[in-house]
Amino acid sequence: MSRSTRVFLGLFCLLLIIWLLAPTLVVLPMSFNEKKSLAFPPSGFSWQWYINFFSNPQWLDSFFNSLKVALLTAITATLMGTLAAFAIDRMRGKTGGILRAILLTPMIVPGVVLAIGIYAVYLDRQLVGTLPGFVLAHSMLAIPFVLIAVSASLEVFDKRLLTAAQSLGASRLRAFFTITLPLILPGLLSALLFAFVTSFDEIIVALFITSPYLKTLPVQIFTSLSRDADPTVAAVGSMLFILTTLLISAGLLLGIKRKR
């Protein structure tokens, strides 16, 4: 590859990164706006919108609701998706392909269609605005991501190791915990993270099944933008961006350290 080509590709990647980060770079300054307006560039400097987030019960309650729902969803979806991935991995031919296509359906079907169906079912079961209702709905959306992550780990897993362990006297359960689980652990952790993020950021289904008693953070953000365009929204977005960046950086550093 010539030097000019490398320079061109480097500049293209740099422009692409700037394009992707531009919305975030706009949100960060707006979170310090002195006036109650989502204006850019901001006028003045103030911490009041960050203080408002930590002092306003509506914002804090919605944040903890999202955190609770996302944690329960991550656990539920990871368990169910992992079991499904193992089942499909042991099936060959059309049956496994059909099951995989069915389980990946929530990724393909428009979110509004799923939301309407979930809302109609929840009305009869009295699950609208309940914690189990949110967890079940978000798990449905997160299972496809878990299935993809775990299936990718199982594809490169050498099954001869299980045969060798069992030939040496290990039971299936012991072989799973001592061989299979450690080898597919990166895929499980990725699946757990994907499920958590899918639930924490979900807005379409949450708008349909929310209630005054259980409102997630994305719904609170949408309500705030619809009502008064409070710059607290920018403060929340900035904090989530910083937290996500730190988590991703920590994951990359751990991955590099593990490879070394």
VOBA-1610 file (N, C-alpha, C; in pm, whole numbers, padded with zeros to 5 digits, always signed):
BEGIN
Met+00084-00119+00000Met+00000+00000+00000Met+00088+00125+00000Ser+00061+00213-00092Ser+00143+00333-00103Ser+00115+00430+00011Arg+00209+00524+00026Arg+00195+00622+00135Arg+00074+00712+00115Ser+00048+00754-00008Ser-00068+00840-00036Ser-00199+00770-00002Thr-00203+00639-00031Thr-00325+00562+00002Thr-00346+00554+00152Arg-00237+00533+00226Arg-00248+00526+00372Arg-00292+00661+00429Val-00239+00769+00374Val-00278+00902+00420Val-00426+00927+00392Phe-00470+00888+00272Phe-00610+00906+00236Phe-00702+00826+00329Leu-00668+00700+00353Leu-00750+00617+00441Leu-00750+00670+00584Gly-00634+00721+00628Gly-00627+00778+00762Gly-00715+00901+00777Leu-00711+00989+00676Leu-00796+01108+00679Leu-00943+01071+00671Phe-00975+00970+00590Phe-01114+00926+00580Phe-01165+00873+00714Cys-01082+00793+00782Cys-01121+00741+00914Cys-01137+00854+01015Leu-01048+00953+01008Leu-01057+01067+01099Leu-01187+01145+01077Leu-01221+01170+00952Leu-01347+01240+00922Leu-01468+01158+00965Leu-01459+01028+00950Leu-01570+00941+00992Leu-01588+00945+01143Ile-01477+00945+01216Ile-01484+00952+01362Ile-01545+01085+01406Ile-01502+01195+01342Ile-01557+01327+01376Ile-01707+01332+01348Trp-01747+01273+01236Trp-01888+01271+01199Trp-01971+01193+01300Leu-01917+01081+01348Leu-01990+00998+01444Leu-01996+01063+01582Leu-01890+01136+01619Leu-01883+01197+01751Leu-01942+01338+01756Ala-01974+01394+01640Ala-02022+01532+01637Ala-02145+01556+01724Pro-02249+01470+01720Pro-02364+01496+01807Pro-02328+01499+01955Thr-02238+01409+01996Thr-02197+01406+02136Thr-02119+01531+02173Leu-02033+01575+02082Leu-01954+01695+02109Leu-02041+01820+02119Val-02160+01814+02061Val-02255+01925+02075Val-02330+01915+02207Val-02363+01793+02249Val-02441+01773+02372Val-02361+01815+02496Leu-02233+01784+02499Leu-02151+01815+02617Leu-02152+01964+02653Pro-02127+02055+02559Pro-02133+02197+02596Pro-02273+02243+02636Met-02376+02186+02573Met-02512+02228+02605Met-02552+02193+02748Ser-02488+02091+02805Ser-02522+02051+02941Ser-02478+02154+03045Phe-02390+02246+03005Phe-02343+02351+03096Phe-02406+02488+03065Asn-02512+02485+02988Asn-02578+02610+02950Asn-02637+02680+03072Glu-02619+02807+03080Glu-02670+02883+03194Glu-02821+02903+03184Lys-02872+02915+03061Lys-03015+02937+03042Lys-03088+02805+03025Lys-03218+02808+03048Lys-03301+02688+03033Lys-03336+02671+02886Ser-03238+02630+02810Ser-03256+02616+02666Ser-03152+02520+02610Leu-03194+02438+02515Leu-03101+02348+02447Leu-03042+02421+02327Ala-02970+02527+02356Ala-02912+02610+02250Ala-02763+02581+02237Phe-02717+02588+02113Phe-02574+02571+02086Phe-02529+02682+01992Pro-02420+02751+02026Pro-02337+02734+02146Pro-02407+02786+02271Pro-02373+02733+02387Pro-02439+02774+02511Pro-02398+02914+02553Ser-02487+02977+02628Ser-02458+03111+02682Ser-02430+03098+02831Gly-02310+03126+02872Gly-02273+03115+03013Gly-02234+02973+03051Phe-02200+02959+03177Phe-02156+02829+03230Phe-02225+02804+03363Ser-02281+02683+03379Ser-02351+02651+03502Ser-02356+02500+03522Trp-02350+02459+03651Trp-02363+02318+03688Trp-02506+02283+03728Gln-02599+02377+03711Gln-02732+02359+03768Gln-02807+02239+03712Trp-02780+02200+03587Trp-02856+02089+03528Trp-02805+01955+03579Tyr-02679+01946+03614Tyr-02628+01825+03679Tyr-02683+01816+03821Ile-02687+01931+03889Ile-02744+01934+04024Ile-02892+01896+04020Asn-02961+01943+03916Asn-03103+01913+03902Asn-03127+01763+03885Phe-03037+01697+03812Phe-03053+01553+03793Phe-03045+01478+03926Phe-02948+01515+04009Phe-02929+01443+04136Phe-03025+01488+04246Ser-03091+01601+04227Ser-03184+01650+04329Ser-03331+01630+04292Asn-03357+01602+04165Asn-03495+01585+04119Asn-03535+01438+04131Pro-03638+01406+04211Pro-03679+01265+04231Pro-03721+01198+04101Gln-03781+01272+04008Gln-03826+01211+03883Gln-03708+01156+03802Trp-03601+01234+03795Trp-03484+01190+03720Trp-03414+01073+03790Leu-03397+01084+03921Leu-03329+00977+03994Leu-03410+00848+03992Asp-03540+00859+04013Asp-03625+00739+04013Asp-03622+00670+03876Ser-03629+00748+03769Ser-03625+00689+03635Ser-03490+00624+03607Phe-03383+00685+03657Phe-03250+00626+03637Phe-03239+00491+03709Phe-03281+00487+03834Phe-03273+00361+03909Phe-03370+00257+03855Asn-03484+00302+03802Asn-03575+00207+03738Asn-03511+00144+03616Ser-03445+00226+03534Ser-03376+00174+03416Ser-03263+00079+03456Leu-03190+00116+03561Leu-03080+00032+03607Leu-03131-00103+03656Lys-03240-00101+03732Lys-03297-00226+03784Lys-03351-00313+03672Val-03425-00253+03580Val-03481-00329+03468Val-03369-00385+03381Ala-03265-00305+03355Ala-03156-00349+03268Ala-03078-00464+03331Leu-03054-00459+03462Leu-02982-00567+03528Leu-03061-00698+03524Leu-03190-00690+03555Leu-03273-00810+03552Leu-03287-00863+03410Thr-03298-00772+03314Thr-03307-00814+03174Thr-03179-00880+03128Ala-03065-00824+03167Ala-02936-00880+03126Ala-02922-01023+03177Ile-02959-01046+03302Ile-02949-01181+03359Ile-03046-01277+03290Thr-03171-01233+03276Thr-03274-01319+03216Thr-03242-01351+03071Ala-03210-01248+02993Ala-03184-01268+02850Ala-03058-01351+02828Thr-02956-01331+02911Thr-02832-01409+02895Thr-02856-01556+02924Leu-02931-01586+03029Leu-02961-01727+03059Leu-03042-01792+02947Met-03149-01725+02905Met-03235-01783+02802Met-03164-01790+02668Gly-03094-01684+02631Gly-03024-01684+02503Gly-02910-01785+02498Thr-02840-01804+02611Thr-02732-01902+02615Thr-02785-02044+02599Leu-02894-02075+02669Leu-02956-02208+02654Leu-03001-02229+02510Ala-03059-02126+02449Ala-03103-02138+02310Ala-02983-02158+02217Ala-02873-02089+02244Ala-02753-02103+02159Ala-02697-02245+02168Phe-02695-02303+02289Phe-02648-02441+02303Phe-02741-02538+02231Ala-02871-02514+02241Ala-02967-02603+02174Ala-02949-02598+02022Ile-02935-02477+01967Ile-02919-02463+01822Ile-02785-02519+01777Asp-02682-02504+01862Asp-02550-02555+01827Asp-02550-02707+01812Arg-02636-02774+01886Arg-02643-02920+01880Arg-02740-02970+01774Met-02807-02878+01708Met-02898-02916+01601Met-02830-02890+01467Arg-02846-02979+01378Arg-02789-02963+01244Arg-02901-02962+01142Gly-02874-02902+01030Gly-02972-02900+00923Gly-03070-02785+00934Lys-03187-02805+00878Lys-03285-02698+00866Lys-03347-02660+01001Thr-03359-02755+01093Thr-03426-02727+01220Thr-03354-02617+01296Gly-03222-02629+01307Gly-03146-02527+01377Gly-03154-02392+01308Gly-03150-02392+01175Gly-03159-02267+01101Gly-03295-02200+01119Ile-03400-02280+01121Ile-03534-02223+01139Ile-03548-02164+01279Leu-03500-02237+01381Leu-03508-02185+01518Leu-03427-02057+01533Arg-03310-02053+01472Arg-03227-01933+01480Arg-03299-01815+01415Ala-03360-01838+01299Ala-03432-01730+01231Ala-03549-01679+01315Ile-03619-01769+01383Ile-03732-01728+01467Ile-03684-01646+01585Leu-03574-01690+01648Leu-03523-01619+01766Leu-03463-01483+01730Leu-03421-01467+01606Leu-03365-01339+01562Leu-03471-01243+01509Thr-03595-01287+01509Thr-03704-01205+01456Thr-03716-01068+01521Pro-03702-01056+01656Pro-03715-00923+01717Pro-03616-00820+01665Met-03505-00863+01605Met-03410-00769+01546Met-03458-00717+01412Ile-03547-00792+01346Ile-03590-00759+01210Ile-03724-00684+01210Val-03816-00730+01296Val-03948-00669+01301Val-03938-00526+01354Pro-04005-00429+01292Pro-04001-00290+01342Pro-04044-00282+01489Gly-03976-00194+01563Gly-04003-00183+01705Gly-04145-00143+01738Val-04205-00059+01653Val-04343-00016+01677Val-04439-00134+01668Val-04415-00224+01574Val-04501-00341+01559Val-04492-00428+01684Leu-04370-00451+01732Leu-04353-00529+01854Leu-04419-00459+01973Ala-04403-00328+01980Ala-04459-00253+02092Ala-04610-00263+02096Ile-04675-00254+01980Ile-04821-00264+01976Ile-04866-00403+02020Gly-04797-00507+01970Gly-04833-00643+02010Gly-04813-00668+02158Ile-04700-00621+02211Ile-04672-00639+02354Ile-04776-00564+02438Tyr-04809-00443+02396Tyr-04906-00363+02471Tyr-05044-00431+02473Ala-05085-00487+02359Ala-05215-00555+02352Ala-05219-00677+02444Val-05111-00752+02448Val-05106-00870+02535Val-05100-00829+02682Tyr-05022-00725+02711Tyr-05005-00680+02849Tyr-05133-00623+02909Leu-05219-00564+02825Leu-05343-00509+02877Leu-05430-00619+02937Asp-05437-00733+02871Asp-05518-00844+02922Asp-05453-00909+03044Arg-05320-00909+03049Arg-05250-00975+03160Arg-05218-00879+03275Gln-05254-00752+03260Gln-05228-00649+03361Gln-05078-00638+03394Leu-04999-00636+03287Leu-04854-00624+03302Leu-04802-00486+03263Val-04891-00398+03217Val-04849-00264+03178Val-04802-00186+03301Gly-04683-00130+03290Gly-04630-00050+03400Gly-04577-00131+03517Thr-04547-00259+03496Thr-04495-00344+03604Thr-04351-00384+03573Leu-04277-00416+03678Leu-04138-00458+03661Leu-04126-00588+03581Pro-04205-00693+03613Pro-04198-00814+03530Pro-04232-00788+03384Gly-04326-00697+03360Gly-04362-00666+03222Gly-04247-00604+03146Phe-04175-00510+03209Phe-04059-00447+03144Phe-03950-00550+03119Val-03924-00635+03218Val-03815-00733+03205Val-03845-00833+03093Leu-03969-00880+03087Leu-04006-00976+02982Leu-03996-00913+02844Ala-04047-00790+02831Ala-04044-00723+02700Ala-03901-00694+02656His-03819-00643+02747His-03681-00611+02711His-03598-00738+02688Ser-03630-00845+02760Ser-03559-00972+02737Ser-03587-01024+02596Met-03711-01005+02551Met-03746-01046+02415Met-03660-00973+02312Leu-03633-00846+02338Leu-03552-00767+02245Leu-03404-00797+02258Ala-03359-00842+02376Ala-03216-00863+02400Ala-03170-01003+02364Ile-03259-01101+02364Ile-03219-01240+02338Ile-03148-01257+02204Pro-03191-01192+02095Pro-03116-01209+01969Pro-02969-01169+01979Phe-02939-01061+02052Phe-02800-01019+02068Phe-02720-01122+02149Val-02785-01177+02251Val-02720-01282+02331Val-02694-01404+02244Leu-02792-01442+02166Leu-02779-01560+02080Leu-02662-01544+01982Ile-02649-01427+01923Ile-02540-01404+01827Ile-02404-01410+01896Ala-02392-01346+02014Ala-02263-01342+02084Ala-02221-01481+02131Val-02312-01555+02191Val-02278-01688+02243Val-02256-01786+02129Ser-02336-01777+02025Ser-02318-01867+01911Ser-02182-01847+01845Ala-02135-01724+01840Ala-02003-01697+01783Ala-01894-01765+01865Ser-01909-01766+01998Ser-01811-01835+02083Ser-01818-01986+02065Leu-01938-02038+02048Leu-01953-02183+02031Leu-01901-02229+01896Glu-01903-02141+01797Glu-01854-02179+01663Glu-01705-02210+01666Val-01629-02139+01747Val-01484-02160+01752Val-01444-02251+01869Phe-01543-02304+01939Phe-01514-02391+02053Phe-01480-02531+02002Asp-01369-02586+02049Asp-01324-02719+02009Asp-01394-02823+02097Lys-01492-02893+02040Lys-01570-02989+02117Lys-01491-03115+02153Arg-01376-03132+02092Arg-01293-03248+02127Arg-01240-03236+02270Leu-01234-03115+02322Leu-01191-03097+02461Leu-01291-03159+02558Leu-01419-03149+02526Leu-01521-03212+02611Leu-01509-03364+02605Thr-01486-03416+02486Thr-01469-03561+02472Thr-01349-03610+02551Ala-01240-03533+02546Ala-01121-03571+02622Ala-01147-03565+02772Ala-01218-03464+02818Ala-01247-03452+02961Ala-01336-03566+03009Gln-01436-03600+02930Gln-01526-03709+02970Gln-01456-03845+02965Ser-01362-03859+02872Ser-01286-03985+02866Ser-01194-04002+02987Leu-01161-03889+03052Leu-01077-03894+03172Leu-01160-03904+03301Gly-01292-03918+03285Gly-01377-03940+03402Gly-01459-03823+03448Ala-01451-03708+03380Ala-01529-03591+03421Ala-01674-03607+03377Ser-01765-03570+03464Ser-01906-03572+03428Ser-01936-03457+03331Arg-02055-03461+03271Arg-02091-03354+03177Arg-02098-03220+03247Leu-02151-03220+03368Leu-02164-03095+03442Leu-02027-03039+03478Arg-01937-03127+03523Arg-01803-03080+03559Arg-01727-03035+03435Ala-01742-03106+03324Ala-01675-03066+03200Ala-01726-02930+03152Phe-01854-02904+03174Phe-01909-02775+03133Phe-01847-02662+03214Phe-01840-02678+03347Phe-01791-02569+03432Phe-01639-02553+03425Thr-01568-02658+03393Thr-01421-02649+03392Thr-01364-02623+03253Ile-01439-02654+03148Ile-01386-02639+03012Ile-01472-02545+02928Thr-01599-02579+02913Thr-01685-02500+02824Thr-01703-02358+02874Leu-01740-02342+03000Leu-01771-02209+03053Leu-01651-02114+03047Pro-01531-02156+03090Pro-01418-02061+03079Pro-01385-02020+02936Leu-01404-02112+02840Leu-01369-02081+02702Leu-01471-01990+02634Ile-01598-02000+02673Ile-01699-01914+02611Ile-01731-01793+02699Leu-01654-01774+02807Leu-01682-01663+02898Leu-01676-01526+02831Pro-01580-01498+02741Pro-01584-01367+02672Pro-01714-01344+02596Gly-01764-01449+02532Gly-01891-01436+02461Gly-02007-01412+02556Leu-02005-01476+02671Leu-02110-01455+02771Leu-02107-01313+02826Leu-01986-01263+02853Leu-01975-01126+02903Leu-02021-01025+02799Ser-01987-01050+02674Ser-02035-00962+02566Ser-02186-00967+02556Ala-02243-01087+02567Ala-02388-01101+02562Ala-02454-01028+02677Leu-02395-01039+02796Leu-02449-00970+02913Leu-02448-00819+02893Leu-02339-00768+02838Leu-02327-00624+02814Leu-02426-00578+02708Phe-02439-00654+02599Phe-02533-00618+02494Phe-02676-00616+02547Ala-02711-00716+02628Ala-02846-00723+02684Ala-02872-00605+02776Phe-02773-00569+02857Phe-02789-00455+02948Phe-02810-00326+02871Val-02726-00302+02771Val-02735-00178+02694Val-02866-00172+02615Thr-02907-00286+02558Thr-03033-00291+02483Thr-03150-00251+02571Ser-03152-00300+02693Ser-03261-00267+02785Ser-03252-00123+02834Phe-03133-00080+02870Phe-03116+00053+02928Phe-03152+00163+02828Asp-03126+00140+02699Asp-03149+00243+02597Asp-03285+00230+02528Glu-03360+00125+02557Glu-03484+00100+02483Glu-03590+00205+02513Ile-03655+00255+02409Ile-03752+00363+02426Ile-03887+00332+02364Ile-03892+00261+02250Ile-04019+00243+02179Ile-04116+00159+02260Val-04074+00040+02300Val-04162-00047+02380Val-04191+00017+02515Ala-04090+00082+02573Ala-04107+00144+02705Ala-04215+00252+02702Leu-04227+00326+02592Leu-04330+00428+02582Leu-04470+00368+02584Phe-04484+00247+02531Phe-04616+00183+02525Phe-04656+00121+02659Ile-04559+00069+02735Ile-04594-00005+02857Ile-04557+00070+02984Thr-04519+00197+02972Thr-04482+00273+03090Thr-04606+00313+03169Ser-04584+00358+03291Ser-04692+00406+03377Ser-04634+00512+03471Pro-04718+00590+03538Pro-04666+00689+03634Pro-04587+00627+03748Tyr-04608+00497+03771Tyr-04543+00430+03883Tyr-04409+00367+03843Leu-04388+00347+03714Leu-04262+00289+03668Leu-04226+00352+03534Lys-04134+00445+03539Lys-04090+00517+03419Lys-03939+00504+03408Thr-03892+00458+03291Thr-03748+00440+03271Thr-03685+00572+03227Leu-03553+00575+03230Leu-03481+00698+03196Leu-03506+00744+03052Pro-03503+00656+02951Pro-03535+00704+02815Pro-03673+00767+02804Val-03771+00712+02876Val-03906+00770+02873Val-03905+00907+02940Gln-03831+00920+03050Gln-03821+01049+03118Gln-03754+01153+03029Ile-03652+01111+02955Ile-03585+01202+02861Ile-03682+01247+02752Phe-03757+01152+02697Phe-03854+01185+02593Phe-03962+01279+02647Thr-04008+01253+02769Thr-04110+01339+02830Thr-04057+01480+02852Ser-03932+01488+02899Ser-03873+01618+02924Ser-03855+01698+02796Leu-03812+01633+02689Leu-03795+01701+02561Leu-03929+01745+02503Ser-04032+01664+02524Ser-04164+01697+02471Ser-04229+01812+02547Arg-04194+01823+02676Arg-04263+01919+02761Arg-04194+02055+02764Asp-04065+02059+02798Asp-04001+02189+02819Asp-03857+02198+02770Ala-03805+02093+02704Ala-03667+02095+02652Ala-03567+02134+02761Asp-03577+02069+02874Asp-03491+02097+02988Asp-03348+02055+02956Pro-03247+02142+02975Pro-03107+02102+02951Pro-03058+01990+03041Thr-03139+01949+03140Thr-03101+01832+03219Thr-03083+01711+03129Val-03156+01709+03017Val-03142+01601+02920Val-02998+01594+02868Ala-02941+01710+02838Ala-02803+01714+02791Ala-02706+01668+02899Ala-02735+01704+03024Ala-02650+01659+03135Ala-02655+01508+03150Val-02774+01451+03139Val-02789+01305+03148Val-02714+01238+03033Gly-02733+01290+02913Gly-02663+01233+02798Gly-02512+01240+02812Ser-02462+01349+02865Ser-02318+01364+02884Ser-02264+01263+02985Met-02337+01246+03096Met-02292+01151+03198Met-02295+01008+03145Leu-02398+00974+03069Leu-02405+00840+03012Leu-02294+00817+02910Phe-02262+00921+02833Phe-02153+00910+02735Phe-02020+00886+02804Ile-01994+00961+02910Ile-01868+00945+02984Ile-01860+00808+03049Leu-01971+00764+03109Leu-01973+00633+03174Leu-01951+00521+03073Thr-02017+00531+02958Thr-02002+00430+02854Thr-01859+00427+02801Thr-01800+00545+02783Thr-01662+00552+02735Thr-01566+00486+02833Leu-01587+00511+02962Leu-01501+00450+03063Leu-01515+00298+03064Leu-01639+00249+03053Leu-01661+00105+03053Leu-01598+00038+02931Ile-01615+00100+02814Ile-01557+00043+02693Ile-01404+00046+02699Ser-01349+00156+02750Ser-01203+00166+02763Ser-01149+00061+02859Ala-01221+00041+02970Ala-01179-00062+03066Ala-01184-00201+03003Gly-01289-00226+02925Gly-01299-00355+02857Gly-01187-00377+02756Leu-01155-00274+02681Leu-01045-00285+02584Leu-00911-00308+02652Leu-00888-00237+02763Leu-00762-00254+02835Leu-00751-00395+02893Leu-00863-00446+02948Leu-00861-00582+03001Leu-00838-00684+02890Gly-00899-00659+02772Gly-00877-00749+02661Gly-00732-00751+02614Ile-00672-00632+02606Ile-00531-00624+02566Ile-00441-00691+02669Lys-00472-00669+02797Lys-00391-00731+02903Lys-00402-00882+02899Arg-00524-00931+02871Arg-00544-01076+02865Arg-00468-01136+02749Lys-00467-01068+02635Lys-00394-01121+02518Lys-00245-01127+02547Arg-00194-01023+02618Arg-00051-01024+02650Arg-00017-01137+02745
//
